[in-house]
């Protein structure tokens, strides 16, 4: 797994140009989750934005790897990840009704 973590492939583009962040729906110690709308398709998604500490990079990559490979109806599915400066953007789920 360690090799796979160092080879993590981030999505291209600026997530704030791809999605419109409509409203914050949750926040916590490690960041916030926003109800967001894809600018081209209008699909509503949950977009998590975190600012991990430098020593938390590995922990964050482990979390992303688990989300990417987990197939459970009880765990949010990971659909995309972006990195911009010290922020990490994670598209977790499509929000069909909010």
N, C-alpha and C positions, 0 to 999 in steps of 0.2 A: 504494500500500500504506500510506503514512503516514496518510492519512485514515481507512482502515479500522482502523488500530491505535488511533487516538484515540477511535474509536467502539466499542471492544471492549465487549461485553455480558457481564457477569458473571452467573452463575446466582444465584438467590435462596436464602435460607436459610442455616443454619449447618451446614456439612458434618459437623461432629462430632455433630450431632443427626440427620443423615440416615444416616450410616455409623458403624458400630462399628469402631474401629481395633484389629484383633486382634493383629497383630504387625509389628514393623519387619522388612522383608525386604531393604532396601538403604539405604545412607546415603553421602553424599558431601559435597563442599564446599558445595553449594548447597541441601542439604536431605535429606529422607529419604522413602523409599517404604514404604508400609504395606499389608499384606494387610488389606482392610477388607470389612465385610459390610453391605450395604444393610439398614437396620433393618426396612423393610416387606416387601421381597421375598426377603431372604436371599441375594441374588446377591453373589458374592465378586468384588471388584474390586481393582485397584491404585490407591492414592491417594497422590499425591506432594504433600508439603508443603514449601514453600520460604519463605525469608525474604530476599528480594532487597534489596540495598542500594538507596538512593534513585536512584543513578546507573545502576542496572541495570534499572530499570523498562522502558525501551524495549527492551533486549535480551530481557527476559522476554516482552514482548508479541510481539516478532518470533518467538520460539520457539513461543509458543502459536498464532500465526497459521499458521505452517508446519505444526505438528501438526494443526491443524484442517483444513487444505486438502490435506494429503498423503494419497495413497491408495496405500499400498505395504504388502505383507505383511511387510516388514522393519522397519517403523517403527510404534511404538505409536500407536494411534488415540486422539485426544482426544475424550472424551465429556462433559466438564463442567469448569467453572472457577468457583471462588469466591474471594472476597477477604474476609479477616477481620483487621482491624487491619493489622499489617505482614506477615501470613502470606498466602500464596497456596496454594490447594488445587487440585490438578489430578487429575481422574479420567481415567486413561489407558486401561485395558483391563479386560475381564472376565477373571477368572482362573478357568478351568474346572477345573484340577487343580493343586494345590500340594502 
